[in-house]
Amino acid sequence: MSTVSKVIEKKGSDILSVSPDSVVFTAIEKMAARSAGTALVMEGDKLVGILSERDFIRKVYLKNLCGKGVKVSEIMSTELTTVTPGESVESCMNIMTDKRIRHLPVVDGGKVVGIISIGDIVKFMADEKEFEIKNLQNYISGPGL
């Protein structure tokens, strides 16, 4: 069974984070520059929330608050679902599907060590299946008799 640590190992542990005191527009610019759909909201080393494009659309754009200096802390999601590096990839997929979320912060001993997206999981699982198929094909075709 594959774990989150293997996904992080493959994709990297780079984290995009913003401060709760950041202006939302600045945070969205940082996200856009990295083609990221979310940013972790951190106070020092402590995870206090997550900011998503969905938060921005629903809580700023649709309420016509663009350009009004709205702070990240005013719109971030604070009810967070996190996983540990030992969590299974399948379990993460189930969590994301059940909770209708696309990103999971990865926390180990209270410290954020990465973030995984549904896209990361799908890619990891596809790569894993492709590897298995190639090994089976090599086994079946064998070294010839």
C-alpha positions in Angstrom: 0.0 0.0 0.0 1.4 3.4 -1.0 1.6 6.2 1.5 1.5 10.0 1.4 5.3 10.1 2.1 5.9 8.4 -1.3 3.7 11.0 -3.0 5.6 13.8 -1.2 8.9 12.2 -2.1 8.0 12.1 -5.8 6.4 15.6 -6.1 8.5 17.4 -3.5 7.7 19.1 -0.3 7.6 22.7 -1.4 4.8 24.6 0.3 3.2 27.9 -0.7 2.2 29.8 2.4 0.9 33.2 3.4 0.3 35.0 6.6 -3.2 35.5 8.0 -2.4 39.3 7.9 -1.7 39.3 4.2 -4.1 41.1 1.9 -6.1 38.6 -0.1 -5.1 40.2 -3.4 -1.4 39.7 -2.7 -2.0 36.1 -1.6 -3.9 35.4 -4.8 -1.1 36.9 -6.9 1.4 34.5 -5.2 -0.9 31.6 -5.9 -1.3 32.6 -9.6 2.4 33.1 -10.0 2.9 29.4 -9.0 -0.3 28.1 -10.6 -1.4 27.0 -7.2 -5.1 26.5 -6.2 -4.4 27.0 -2.6 -2.0 28.5 -0.1 -1.4 27.3 3.5 -2.0 30.0 6.0 0.8 29.9 8.6 1.7 31.9 11.7 5.4 31.0 12.0 5.5 27.2 11.9 1.8 26.8 12.9 -0.8 25.9 10.3 -3.8 28.1 11.1 -5.8 27.9 7.8 -5.9 27.3 4.1 -6.8 29.8 1.4 -8.3 28.5 -1.8 -9.5 29.9 -5.0 -13.0 28.8 -3.9 -12.6 31.0 -0.7 -11.7 34.0 -2.9 -14.6 33.5 -5.4 -17.3 32.9 -2.7 -16.1 35.3 0.0 -14.5 38.2 -1.9 -15.4 38.3 -5.6 -19.1 37.4 -5.3 -19.5 39.9 -2.4 -17.9 42.6 -4.6 -15.1 43.1 -2.0 -12.2 43.1 -4.5 -9.7 45.9 -3.9 -11.1 46.5 -0.4 -8.0 45.3 1.5 -9.6 42.1 2.8 -7.2 40.1 4.9 -6.5 36.4 4.4 -7.7 35.8 8.0 -11.1 37.1 7.1 -11.8 34.5 4.4 -9.5 31.5 5.1 -10.9 28.1 5.9 -10.0 27.1 9.4 -11.7 23.7 9.8 -8.8 21.8 8.3 -8.4 18.2 7.4 -4.8 17.1 7.5 -3.0 13.8 7.0 0.2 12.2 8.2 3.0 11.0 5.9 2.0 7.4 6.8 -1.6 7.8 5.6 -2.5 5.6 2.6 -3.0 7.2 -0.8 -6.3 5.4 -1.1 -7.5 6.8 2.3 -6.5 10.3 1.1 -8.6 9.9 -2.1 -11.6 8.8 0.0 -11.1 11.8 2.4 -11.0 14.2 -0.5 -14.0 12.7 -2.2 -16.1 12.6 1.0 -15.2 16.1 2.1 -15.2 17.6 -1.4 -11.8 19.1 -0.9 -8.9 19.1 -3.4 -5.9 19.7 -1.1 -4.6 18.0 2.1 -1.9 19.5 4.2 0.6 16.8 5.4 1.5 17.2 9.1 4.1 15.2 11.0 4.5 15.7 14.7 2.7 19.1 14.5 5.0 20.3 11.7 3.7 20.9 8.1 5.9 18.7 5.8 4.0 19.2 2.5 0.6 19.4 0.8 -0.9 17.0 -1.7 -3.7 17.6 -4.2 -6.2 15.3 -5.8 -4.1 15.7 -9.0 -1.0 14.6 -7.2 -2.8 11.5 -6.0 -4.2 10.6 -9.4 -0.8 11.1 -11.1 0.9 9.0 -8.5 -1.6 6.2 -8.8 -1.5 6.3 -12.6 2.3 6.1 -12.6 2.2 3.3 -10.1 -0.2 1.3 -12.3 1.9 2.0 -15.4 4.9 0.6 -13.6 3.0 -2.5 -12.6 1.7 -3.1 -16.1 5.2 -2.8 -17.6 6.6 -5.3 -15.0 3.8 -7.7 -15.8 4.4 -7.4 -19.5 8.1 -8.0 -19.0 7.4 -11.0 -16.9 4.9 -12.5 -19.4 7.1 -11.9 -22.4 10.1 -13.2 -20.4 13.6 -13.9 -21.6 12.4 -16.4 -24.2 12.6 -20.2 -24.0 
